[in-house]
């Protein structure tokens, strides 16, 4: 039996992320949960910013299959204090209680006192196989 999901189903999931993400956090290592994405936890928080649904584009057709939303770039983000030669590697979107999505981004080394321009990146849900 073939597997299929209507784009409306995928779009509903992506729109939930788009409409409910309040914070974007950039970290050096992948956090397991929301607590780990805070600066007081084991995962070094490098940069944190606020999100609104206007910071997303889509949903549109995915690059591979399925559907995606694109998170816009954020220029001039301030690097948190205590950061020394840490690589920005993960982007984490949360609603204040739960991590809604996380993904890798192009790694770049940053230090306290610097500003950093985040790249655009996609959250993509592929079609079932």
Steps between C-alpha positions, in 0.01 A plus 500: 500500500635842405550759773385858454428816694310788349696828491231645730621264776866596452408868479306476827810371678724765345249777571493387864876553517467832316214632716627379839878547494592779740877460532788402276816381673831424334720252687829318459366152571161341448276550804286206612233724651407861562697519826818399319454784254545759779836659585490353854493145370756268346434613143664839444245755387672729258226723364132540581229704328124543477282363220165583346314330215628781277852355534398198291425446132270220389388231520608417146615187318804342663842472336490119504130428542220597735477857626721755677512838670805723480620691804625842397853621570559714808778756449700646789410259781703560817714214624425414867756579771748227589523366145856435388580346162182292491350379176139584422374163374133450599187712468219423746145636477282487812164615634626571851416148618600260220759478228289511184784448252878487489742470213865547413620825347827590332757503780678825587728579797392801712614683817341722764461858380462404137188510290396217274277483195295182505439321172158416362414135554215263429281282715388229258261210540553242228226289347460157660676210330 
